[in-house]
Amino acid sequence: MEHPNMNVRHSLFRRVLPLSVIAIGLIVLLVLFQNITTRLADLREAPNDNLSWTLSQVEVEVLLLSDAASLVGEDPSQLKDVRRRFNNLYSRVSQLRQSSVFQAMREDQQFLKYLKMLEFCTKKLVEPIDSSDDVLLTKIPDVLKELRKVRGIAHDIALTGIRLNAEETDAERADFTDLLVIAAVVSAALIGLLVIISYFLFRQHKKSQEVSAAIERASTRLKSSFDTSLDAIVVANTNGEIMEFNEAAETVFGYSATEAVGAQMADLIIPPQYHEAHHAGMKRFNDTKSPKLVGQGRIEITALRKSGEEFQIEIAIGHAEDENGSIFVAYIRDITDRLAAEEELRIARDKALDADKAKSNFLAVMSHEMRTPLNGLFGTIELLQETRLSKKQTEYIGLAKNSSDILLHHVNDVLDVSRLDAAKMDLSPKSFDLKKFFENIITTNQTTAYSKKNQLSLELGNMPDRNVWMDDHRLRQIAYNLIGNALKFTTGGQVKVKAHVTSGLELVFSVSDTGIGISEDNIEHVFEEFYTQDKSYDRMASGVGLGLAICKRIVDLMGGEISLESSLGNGTKFTVVVPLLLDDKVKEIIEIIPTSYDPKILKARRILLVEDNDINRHIVREMLEKDGVIITEATNGLEAVQMAEEQKYDLILMDVSMPVMNGIDATKEIRNSGGLSAEVPILGLTAHALPREHEKFITAGMDACLCKPISHEILAFNIEGLLTAKSRGRSIAGQENAPYYLNSNIVSEVKDALGDEKFKNILNDFQIEIDGLIKSIPQLIDASDYNELAAATHKSVGSSGVLGAECLQDSLRVIEDAAKTNAKDAIISEHSNLSDIWRITFEQLKAL
């Protein structure tokens, strides 16, 4: 950006340059005209004609002298005339020698030669002419002879002089002509320059008029803006005197412009307590020209109305210079209403936060209050399953277990929503085979499809040749929800699952069905929480309306998109697009979860059970006493602190929500007490399922935390882990991270679809198949018959999926993949795990 002084210099240069050129041109023209005048005067005074006459007279005088000398013989009295004529001739010759007008001619060599010859001849005639008459008479013939020479010389000098004079005259005329041409050119140039300057001056004048008009319009607009501005505008000088006061300022402060203009700003609109600071600021600016508030943007300060009321304003102060010096322009806005609105908004926000907190508290309480009785229900069912039951009783227990699982699923859905609302749900990527993932999904849902006479199919497009990194748990949750919905609302139709990976590393999979479809009015509500399409009493499918909402939010968390296409009566298609990463390190990673516990480790262990609920205490005691555990009970945290201080236990099972003292405070007290059990492992048993609550429990001093309801297997396994320091110092997130063996929903659906008798027969066949496979594996390894081993395990993978034996299915897949690559060590390693998994899986299947 150019400096203002630079612009001024440029403007001044543009104005001075033309004037300077004109002035120089006029001076040159004046000099030329002066030279012309001088030349004209010289020409007027020039003796050009006299020169020619003088030169001619020399020859004439010679002729006259010759004529006079010729007459002397007849009339001697003519001697006097001869002498007079000679004097005239001599005078003419002397003039040629001495006169300045002949100086230029004398510089010519020929003219000078003739002049010298003429002088020589005339000097020779001086002696006879100046002699007596008698002598002169005798010498007249000599004189005449000499005069004949002189006449020729006079004629030559006259011609030469006339020629030289003519040449000089021509040169002077040429110079004069050049001078006139130069004068004409300069005059024309000046005239042209004057025309150009006149044109530019005209344009400048026109532009100045336009600028003046624009300034006038801007001034009018400025005045209009000043007068009609919604903000108060106050203009003051460096003495603090108000110079301008617009209508908005009159409205804001209560003074008229007549009252305000000329008055001190401090006396009118600044509260008394700020007068000193105001005057100090004005003085500082006048002394140093250093502003404090000027140019600092919008600031909030307190102002004063005419009524004496103090109020908050937002002010921005600008600084400008005019012919009278510095001025300040203040733009002022009354923000009383805005501050009131902000206060209302803050109150509304606080209420919203309180409501959200109340919601979170409600979910936490609901989780606790529902999970606590669920724990008793699950434990009781599990204990009943371990007793001798009639066929009818077993059927009833199975129905109760199935209903309990559905209820727990709904509770978990609500908690998933709570986690998403609190941004506490984190993705846990792991490496897995995407193709097998979808094959497993289809296998585990085939029974449900069969029960409703649906055809469930899978169509895989481009799949990576290596594992992918994704959160398989959340991806499975999405797939199960979409496929489950499709099967739920389709009877005797088709459900197709298609999946492929794009070149941009995006997983695209869709679930389409030929079911009842979704009306256009309901499509926009499908992903809303607690929304169900059919709200009538005869709904064809159960559910709380959270599955699709959770899918949508998990997909968003993954950075993907979910969409749907549907019309009522024509089926529905859901499409999910999520990014993924390829695992370049390994072909496949299978997480091997410990699948059993050793009752010997639990036997004779002293465990303090802290639980206020009688039912839960009874169930946990019954579970653990079967393993030989010695249980001591406490009904609240205070009792637990006292007992842990006095007795040495191997482990403490700590409930969280209890009267007198809760589990968190009790844990802290035990850890800080220095008692006999201050260092023993503490395993939390709680119905509080939110992740941030579990973090709080671990921070308080618990070694791990299990979320109710809890099965005997899970509880015993985690106790064993803490006792053997396998899990010490980390959080066990509950059943989500605990070993899984059966998908109870699938098993229940198979059993309901087949009936007890057929289910029992299939179970016997399945036992024979798996037992035979486990026995044959060492033999096939020894024979290096890996193809047969891969084929046998592949068959059992399908059987396991149909019966919901998911943990067994995963283990069989590990062996199948290892057999395909002849990985003997991997087969041997997994074979031992397979035996344990099958033992527990079969026990659970028999218990159904």
N, C-alpha and C positions, 0 to 999 in steps of 0.2 A: 504494500500500500504506500502511495507516494505521500511524502510529508507535505503539509499545507504550505510551508514556505516555498517548497519546490514548485508547487502549482502557481503560487503568486509570481515567482520569478519567470515561469514559462509564460504566464498571461502578460506580464510586463514586457517580456522579450517580443511576444507576438505584436504588441502594440507599438513598441519603439522602433522595431526594425523597418516597417514601411515608412514611418515618418523620417527615419534617418536616411533611407534611400532617396526619398523625395527631396530632403534638404540638400544632400550631396548633388543630386541632379540639378537642382536649381542653382547651386553654386557654380557647377560646371557650365551651365547654360549662361549664367551671368558673366562668367569669365570669357566665354566664347563671344557673347554679344559685345563685350568691351573690346575684345580683339578685332571684331568686325568693324566696330566704330572707328577704332584707331587706324585700321587699314584703309577704311574709306577716307578718313581725313588725310592719311598719307597719300592716297591716290589723288585726292583733290589737290594736294599741295605738291605733288610730284612734278619736277621740271622736265618731264619727258619731252614736251614740245620745245622747251628752251634748249635742251640738249641737242635735239635734231637741228634746231635753227642755228645754234652756235657752231655745230659741226659744219653745217652748210655755209655759214657765214665765213668760215676759214677759207673755203674754196672760192666763195664770192669775193672776199677781200683780195685773194691772190689774183683773180681775174680783173678786178677793178684796178689793182696796183699795176698789172700788166698793161691794161688799157691806158692808164695815166702815163706810164713810162713810154709807151709807143707814141704818144702825142708830144713828148718833150722835143723831138726833133723838129717839129713844125712850130711848136710854140714853147720856148724855154720857160715861159712863166708857169708852165705846168709842173715844174720841179716841186713847187710848194705842195701841190696836190699829191705828187708822188710820195713826198715825205709823210703827208697826213695819212695816205692810204697804207704806207708801210707801218706807221705807228698802230693803225687799227689792226693790221695783220699780226703784228708783234703782240698786241694786247690779247688777241684771240688765242694765239699759241700759248701765251703765259697762262691764260685761263684754263686751257686744256691741261697744263702741267700742275697747276696749283689748286684749282677748284675741287672741293670735296665731292661735288656731284659727279666728277669724272674718275673718282677713286677706283670704283669697280672696273672701269674701262682700262685704267692704267695697269690693272693687275693682269690684263690680257697681254700676252707677249707680242702678238702682232700689232696691236694698237700701240703698245709701248715702243715698238721698233719704228713704226711710222712717225710716232711723236718725236722720237729722238732725231730722226732724219729731218723732220720738219724744223726742229729747233736748230739743228746744225746749219740748215740752209738759210734760215732767217738770221742767224747770228753772222753768217758770211755777208749778208746784205747790210748789216749794221754799219760797217765801215764806209762803203760808198755812199750810203744814204746820208750818214752823218757828216760827210765831207762837204766841201764848198760846192757852190753851184757849178763852177767851172769843172771841178773834178768829177762831179756827178754827171755833168753833161758828157764828159769823155767816157764815163763808165756805164752809160745807159745801155749800150749793147750787151755788156757783161751782165748787167742787172736783168735785162730781158731774157738772156740765156738762162740765168739762174732761176728766174721766175717760171720758166717753162718746166724745170725740174720740180720746183716747189708746187706748181699747179698739179702735177701728177701725184705727188705725195699727199697734198691736201685732199685730192679726190679720193685716194685710197683710205686715208684716215677717216674721212667723212663716212665712206661706205662701211668701214669696219666699226666705227662708233655707232652708226645707225643700226648695224646688225646686232651689236652687243646690246644696245638699248632695247631693241625689239625682243631679244631673247630674255632679258631681265624682266621686261614687261609681261611676257608670256608666263614666266615662272611665278611672278607675283600674282597674276590672274589665276594660275593653277592653285597656288597656296590659298588664295582667297576663296576659290571655288571649294577646295577641300574643307576650309573652315566653315563655309556655309553648309556643306553636306553634313559635317559633324554636328553643327548646330541644329540642323534639321532632324538628324537621327536622335540626338539627345532630346530634342523637343518632342519627337514622336514617342520615344520611350517614356518620357515623363507623362505625356498625355495618356499612353497606354496604361502605365502604372496607376495614374490617377483614376482611369476608368475601372481597372481591376479593384483598386482600393475602394472606389465608390461602390462597386458591386458588393464587395465584402462588407463594407460599412452598412450598405443597405440590408444585406442579410443579417449582419450583427444587430442592426437596429430592429429588424423584424424578429429575430431571435430574442432580443432583449424584451421586445414587447410581449412575446410568448411567455418568456420567463417571468416577466412582471405579472402577466395574467395568471400564470400558474401559481406564482407566489401569492397573488391576491386570492386565488381559489383555495390554495392550501391554508392561507390565513383564515379564509372564511370557514373552511372545514374544521380547522383547528379551533376556531372560536365556537363553531357549532358543537364540536366534540367536547370542548371545554365546558360549554353551557349545558349540554345534554348528557354528559357522562354520568353513569350510575355511581361511579366512584367520586368521592370528594377530592377536589384538586385545589391545593393551596400553594400559591407562589409567594416566596418571601426573599428579601435581600439579606446581605451578610450582617445587617444590624438587627435582624429578627423581625423586621416590619413586614406585615402582610401587604403584598402588591396585587394579588388576584385571589378571588374567593368565589368558586362557582356555585350553581344552584344546589348541587348535591351536598356541597360543604355546608350550605345554609341549612339543609334538611338534617344533616348528621349532627352538627354542632349547635344549631338553634340560633345562630347569629345571622343577620342580613349582611349582604355584601357591603352595604354602606357602613355598617357598624364595624365590620372586620377590616376593610382595606385601610391601611395607614396605622392600624393598631399593632401592638406588640403581640407576636404569636404566643409567647409565654403567658401573657395575661389572659388570653382568651381560651386556648385549647389544651394547655399543658397543666396537669395537676400541680398544686403548690410544692409537693414533696420532690418534684423533679425539676423545679426551676433552677436550682444551683447547678445540676448536671447539664441542663440545657445551655445556660450561660457559659459554663466552662467549655462546652463543646464548640460553641460559636466563637469564643475567644481563641481556642486552639486553632480553628480553621483560619481565622483572620490573621493569626500570627505565623502559622506554618503552612497553610494551604493543604493540610493533611486531614482529610475527612475520616470520621469513624463510622458513621451510619450511611453516608452517601455512597451510592453504588453497591451496597451490600445485599441487594435483592430485597425480598419481602421479609419484614420482621414484625413481631407482635409486641405492642406496647400498650400502656394505659393512656387514655385521653380524657378530656373534660368537656362536658356539655355546658351550655349557657345556664342550665338549671342547676349546675353544680354536681350532676351525676357523673361519676367516673365509669368508664366502659372500655372494653378491649377493642383495639383497632389493629388492622394489618396495614402497614405503611411501607412504601418504597420511595426513596428520595433520590432525585436526579440533580445534577449540577450543570449549569450552563453559563455562558458569558454573553452579555449584551453591551450596548454602548454605555450603560451605566455601571458595568462591572459584573461581579458574580451574582447569580440568583439561584435559589433552590426551588425545585418543583417537587411537591410531595403528593403522591397518589395514595389516598386513604380510603379504607373500606371498613365499615362497621361489621365486626364479626361476632356480635353478640348472639345472633340467631344461629350462626354456624357452630359456635362453641356449645350452645344449648343442644343443637342437633347431634354434635359429636358426643356429648355427655349421654344423651339418650341412646345413641348407637353403642357406646361403651357399656351402658347398663344392659342393653339388649344382648350384646356379645357375652357379657358375664352370665346373663341368664341362660344363653345358649350353651356356654361352657358348662354351667352348672347342670343343665339338662343332659348334656353329653356325658358328664361325669355320673349323673344319676343313672343314665342308660348303662354305662359301663358297670356301675355298682350293681344295677339290677341284673345284668348278665352274669356278673360274678356270683351274686347271691343265688340266682336261678340255677347256675351251674352247680353250686354247692348243694342247694336244697334238692335238686333232682338227682345229682350223682350220689348223694349219701344214701337215699333209699334204693337207688339202682345197685349200689354196691351190695346192700343187703340182699336184694333180689337175685343178682348174679351169683353171689356166694352161696345163697340157699339152694339155687338151682344146681350149682356145681356139686354141692354136698349131697343133694338128693340123687344126682346122677351116679354118685359113687356108692349108693346103697342098692339093695336088691329091690327092683320095682317090677310091677306087673306090666304086661304089654300096654294096657290102657294108660297106666300111670306114666310109662315112658313116652307115650304119644302126647299126653298132656304137658309133660315137662319139656318136650321138644317144642310145642307150641308156645309155651311161656318163654323159652330161650329165644325163639325166633322173634317174638314180640318185643322182648327186651333189647335184642340187637337193633331192631328198627327204631325203637325209642332212643337208644344211644346214638344211632346215626343222625336222628333229628337234632339231638342236643349238640352233637359235634358240628352239624351244619350251622347252627346258631352261633357257636363259638368261633367257627371259621369267619363268619361275617363280622364278629366282634374284632377278631385279629386284623382283618382287612381294614375295618374302620379305624383302628388304632395304628395302622401301618406297622403292625408287629409281625405280619406273616412274611417270613424270609424264604427265598428259594434256596434249595440245597441241591445243586447240580451233581450228578454222578455219571459215570460212564456205563452205557448199556447198549445192547443191540436193538435198534429201532424196529427191525423186521420181526424179531422174536417178541418184542413188546406188543405189537399189534396182534400177532398170532395168539399170544397168551390172552389178550383182551377178548378176542373172539371165542376162544376155547372156554373161558370162564363164564361167558354169557350164553353159550349154546343151550344150556339146560333151561334158562329162562325163556329163550326163544322157542324151544320145543314145547314148553308148557302152554304157550299161547298159540301154538301151531304156526309160528312165524319162521321164515327162512332167513337166517343171519349169514351174510357172506362178507368176505374180505377181498378187496382188489388193491394190490400194491403196485405202484408205479416205480419210478426211479428211487432206489434206496441206496444209501452209502455202503461201501464195502468195508467200513470200519465202524467202530462204536461212535456214539454221539454223546455230547455233554449236555444234559438237561436235568431238570427236576422230574424224575420219572414218577415220583409219588403224586405230584400235582398234575402231571400230564395224564396219569392213570385216573385221577379224580375227575378230570374233564371228560375223558373218554367214557368212563363208567356212567357219568351223569347223562351224557348225550345218548349213549346206546340204551341205557336204562329207560330214559324218557321215550325213545323211539319204540322200544319193546312194550312199554307200558300202554301206549296209546295206539298200538297196532295189534290186530287180531287176524290170524290167517293171511298175513301179507308178507311183505319183504322188507328187510332192513339191510341196507348196504353200507359198508364202511370202505371208503377209498382213501388212500394216503400216498403221497409222494414227496420227495425233497427237490426243491428247485435249484437251479444253478447258483442262485443268490443265497444258498444255505437257509432256506425257509421251509419248515415243515408245513405242508398243506394237507389237512385231512378233513373229510366230510362224513356226516352220518345222515343218510336219507332213508325215509320210510314211506310206506303207502297207507299210513294210518289216517286218523280223522282230520289232520291238518289244523291250522290256526286261522281264525277269522282275521280280516284286515284290521278290524278295530283293536284286536288283542295283540297284534304283532309288536306294536311299539311298547307294550307293557311286559313282554315276555321276560326281559332281563331285570325286572324290578323285584325287590325282595318281598317275600311272602305273597307273591302273586300266583294265583292258579286260575286257569281258563274256565274251568267248570266249578261253579260255587254251589251247585244244587245239592240236595240231599242224596241224589242217586249218582254221585260222581263215579266214573268208571275206574278211576285210579286215585290212590292216596298220595299224600305229600303235603308239605308245608309251604311249598313254593320258594325254596331257597336254592335248589340245585343249579338252575340256570343262572341265577344272580351270582352265585359263587363262581361258576364257570367264567362268566364275563369278567369278573374282577381278577381272577387268577390269570386269565389271558392278558388282561391289561397289565398286570404285574410282570408278566413275561415279556411285555413289549410287543404283543401281537394284536390280532383282531379276530373277532368272532361275528359272524353274520348268519342270517337265516332267510330262506325262501319258503313261502308256504301259502296255501289257500285252503279254505275250509272244504273238507271232503277229499282233497287231492294230495294229502301227505305233506311232509315237512323235510327240509334239508338244512342242516346246520353245517357251516364251513368254518374251520379254525385255521388261522395262519400265524405261526409263531417262529421266531428265529432260533437257530440252533448252532452249536459248534461241533466240529469234528474232533474226535480224540485221535491224535496222531501218534500217541505213545504206545497204546496197547490195542490188541484186537478185541479183548473183552475182559471186563472186570466184574466178577461176581462177588457180591458182599456175602460172606459166610457168617451167618448169625448163630451164635451158640444156641443149640436147640434143646438142651436138657440141663437138669441140675443133678447134683449128687446128694441124695438124702443123708449120706454119711456125714457130710460137712455140717449139716444143720442139726444132726442128732446131739442131744444134751446141751445145746446152746441156750444160754440164758438171755431172753429177749424181753425188754420192757415195752408193753403195748399201751400207748397213751391214746385213748379214744373215749369221747363222752357218750357216743351212741351205743346203747346196750346191744343192739342187733349186730352192728359192725364188729364190736368186740367179740361177741360170741362166734361170728363167722370166721374171723381171722384166727381166733384161738383154735377153733375146730380144724381149720386148714393146716396150721403149723404143728399142732400136737400130733397129727398123723405122721409127721416127719421126725418126731422125737424132740421137738423144741420145748423148752421149759418157759412158759409164759407167765409173766407178772403183769398185772393190770393197774393202770392209773386212769382216773376219770377226768382229769383236767391238768393243765400245764403246771400248776403249783405243786400238785402231788408228785408229778414227774420230776420236778427240780429237786424236791426233798429226797425222793427215792434214789435218784441218780447220784446224789451227793453221798448217800450212805451206803449204797450197794454198787458192786462192780458187775455190769452187764456186758454181754458180747455185742449187743446192738439195741438201738431204740427205734421203735416204730412210732412216729409222731404225727398225730392229726393236727390240723391247723386251726380250724374254728372250734373253740371250746370255751366254756364259761370259766370264770375266776382268772385264768391266765391262758392266752392263746398259744398255739404251737410255736409261733415265731419268737415271742418273748421267752417262752420256756427254753427254746434252743439256745438263745443268747445267754440266758442265765446258766444253763448247764455248761456251756463252753467257757464261761468266765468264772465259774464257781471254784474250779480247781478240785472238784470232788472226785470220787473214785471212778465215775463214768464220764468225766469231762472230755475224754479223748476218743470215746467209742463212736463207731459210725452211727449216724442218725438218718433214717430213711423216712422221708415225709410221705404220708398217706392223706391225700386231700381231694376234695371235690372242686377246688379252684383250678380251672383249666387254662386260664389265660397265660401266655408265655411270660409276660412281665411279672406276674405273680410268682411263677416258678423261679424267676431270677431273684426275686426278693427273698424267697425261702433259702436258696443256695447262699445268698449273701449273708443271711442271718446265721449260717453255720451248719445247715443240713448238707449231707454228703450227696444226696440224690432225692428225687421226688417222683412218686407214682401218682397217676391221676385215677381216681375212682370212676367206675367200678373196676376191680382188680381180680384177675383169676388166680387160682392157687399156683398154677405153673409159673405165671409172670412174677408173682410175689416171691416165691421160693427162689427162682432164678436170680432175681435182683438182690435178695438177701445173701445168697451164696457169693455173688459178685462183690458185695461190700465186705463180707467176712474174709474173702480171699484177696481183698485189695484190688480186684479187677476193675472196679468202677469208682474207686475212691477219688474224690476231687472233681467229679464231673456230674452234670445233670443228666438224669435219665428222664426223658421227656414223657414218660408214661407209656401207654400201650402203643402209641404210634411208633416208638422205637423198639418195642419189645418183640420177641420172636413171634411169628405168625405161622399157623399150621393149616387151619381150615377157614374157608370163607363160609361162614355159617348160613348166610343168605342162600348161596348156591346149593349147599347140602340140603337145606330145608326144602327148597324148591324141587330138587331132584326127588327127595323122599315123598313130598306131597304128590308129585306127578306120577311116581311109580307105585306108591303104596308100600306098606311096611314089608310085605313078603318079598316082592320083587327087589326092593332096596337091599334086603338082607342077602338075597341070592347074589346080586351084583357085588355087594361088599365081600362076600366069600370068594367070588371069582377074582376080584381085585386083589385080595390078600394072597391068593395062590400066584397071581401074576407077578406081584412085587417081590414076594418071598423067593420065587423061582429066579427072578432077575438078579436079586442081590447075591444068591448062591452061584449063579452062572458067571458073574462078572470076573472073579479070579480065574476061572477056567478059560474064559475067552481071552483074558489078558495073557495067560501062559501060552495059549495057542496063537497069539497075535492076530486073532480074528476080529479086528476092529470094525470091519464093515457090519458083521453080524451084531456086534455090541451096539453100534450106532442105530441099527434098525430096531433092535429090541427096546432100547431106551426111548427111541422116538415113539414107539407104540405106547409105552407107559406114560410118556409126557401127555399124550392126548387123554388117556384114561384118568390121570390125576387131575387134569383141568376140568373134566366133566364132573368129577366128584368134589371140586372145590379145594383139593389138597394143594394149595398154591406153593407152600414151602417145599413140599416133596417135588412138585413139578419143576421148580427152579433148580433143585439139586440134580434131578434127572437130566435137565438141559445142559448142565455143566459137563456131565459125563458124556452125553451125546456129542457135544462140540469137541470135547477132548478126543473121543474115539474117531471123529472125522479127520483129525489132524495127527492121529497116532501118538497122542501125548500120554504115554503110559503113567508117568509120575502124577500127573494131574488126575487121572482116573483113580489111581490108588488112594490119593489124598482125599478125594471127594467120596470114595466108597465108604470110608469110616463114618463120615458125616451122614451119608445116606441112611445107614443102618439106624442111627439115633433118630433122625427125622422120621423115618418110617415107623419106628416103635411108638413115638408120641402121637403121630398122625393116626395110626391104627387104633390106639387107645381112645382117642377122641372120637373117631368114627364109631367105634363100638358103643361109646357112651350115649350116642344119639338115639 
